Amino acid sequence: MKKSTLLRLFRSLTKRDIRELRKFVRSPYFNQRGDVARLFEYLAEAIYREEEALDKDRAFAAVWPGQPYDDDLLRLVMHFLQKHIKRYLAWSELEEAEGPFVQLHLCQALRRRGLDKLYRRELNALKKSHEQHPYRSVGHHYLNYRLHLERHEYDLRQRRSGGENLQELTSELTAFYVSELLRYSCTTLIAQKLSRQKYDPEMVEGVMRLVEGSPVAEAPAVRVYYQAYRALSVPEEESRFARLKELMEQHWAAFPPDEAHDIYLLAINYCIRRLNQGERQYIREAFELYRKGLERRLLFREGELSKFTYNNVLMLAIALEEWEWSAAFLENYKTHLPARERGNIYRYNQAILFFKKGDYGAAMELLQRVAFQDVLYNLNARCMLLRMYYELGEFDALASLLDSFAAYLRRQKALGYHREHYSNLIHYARRLLGMAPHDREERRQLAREVAGEKAVAEREWLLEQLNTG
């Protein structure tokens, strides 16, 4: 039972989910088996206790006291409970869905039952409510299309024609399709650069030509994603990015926060691509996008700021030597970090700030208080310690660190290309550590090796140490 799908589902439930699911399994509308409800109650308590509480024998004895163990019966009831949990999760998603789509389903039900007067009242109320909604995102056009389609279906049943709103239906479908295609084409362009996957642009290029000069181009969702695709597809043309920023500034409030968040990330990814080409002026561009996204609360997911965003913002601010802003940012936004990792993330980023400012004592003290779960954070922390030990002349501590660093790399089975980068760093750091202080020829030779190495972490720092020794 401990490794069953049922328990994986159970462990994903929040306390609120368990409260609501209890009503679900107790309702005869959804469940008529008492043993399913009893198993649910047992697991709702046992999931927070010791692992032994999740043994099949103990669970069976709790659900069917005094009855001989029957594995087939337990498996059957586990299957039923798992099915109810899945149904509850789907039901809860429906309840949390935007109100208009729930009301749209109501309109469909009323139409199919021939309740015309009530149908028209509900559909008109839904259309009026939707028109007053501030967002003009991809979802706005999709719902408009569904509303026109619903009215078309009603008119067909009433008059056997249904052609009065076909232009509006087609226009909204086109706006939805075009904006959605451009949206995911932008994501594909980014993914293509990261994974080198093949991408056939023929379809989207045809849509780009369709948009130019078409009335659909006036829709904010189409305008923004059209320009984002133009910028990402030909990043060298800076005017395209400038136009994208103008449109984002003009239309950001026309998108729900999650979608606006994704648009900001498209623009930030553009900046990262230019940064990777050595164009350092895009540090400021990326920083300003992050700053505006934070001020407008567009970079949060369900009220939380991801540890990656927190770190990315800090690194950009440090690159711009915005020291006071960096310190204030770490303090002001730490309460928005995921609760389970908040302390570790905060201390880790504080350590980076102290390290970059040259306060090695404070940085090392903080790193000693961080319990790393993220492998890349662990690697980066070890790199910081490596540099600090060397620059402070703590060579015994450095030698010990290099041994533990190498052992850590051997234990990690899924490092990919990172393994080579960090293994080479350890190799060259050991040679640097064992080098005679004034042997300039040996230092020049090692510098040539480091410069010619394709994969090595902290290359610039290694070269700096070799060229200043």
Buried (B, 14 or more C-beta within 10 A) or exposed (E): BEEBEBBEBBEEBEEEBBEBBBEBBBEEEBBEBEBBBBBBBBBBEBBEEEEEBBEBEBBBBBBBEEEEEEEEBBBBBBBBBBEBBEBBBEBBEEEEEEEBBEBBEBBBEBBEEEEEEBBBEBBEEBBEEBEEBEBBBBBBBBBBBBBBBBBBBBBEEEEEEBEEBEEBBEBBBBBBBBBBBBBBBBBBBBEBBEEEEEEEBEEBEEBBEEBEEBEBBEBBBBBBBBBBBBBBBEBEEEEBBEBBBEBBEEBBEBBBBEBBBBBBBBBBBBBBBBBEEEBEEBBEBBBBBBBBBBEBEBBBEEEBBBBEBBBBBBBBBBBBEBEEBBBEBBEEBBEBBBEEBBBBBBBBBBBBBBBBBEBBEBBBEBBEEBEBEBEEBBBBBBBBBBBBBBEEEBEEBBBEBBEEBBEBBEEBEEBEEBBBBBBBBBBBBBBBBEBEEEEEEBBEEBBEBBEEBEBBBBBEBBBEBBEEB
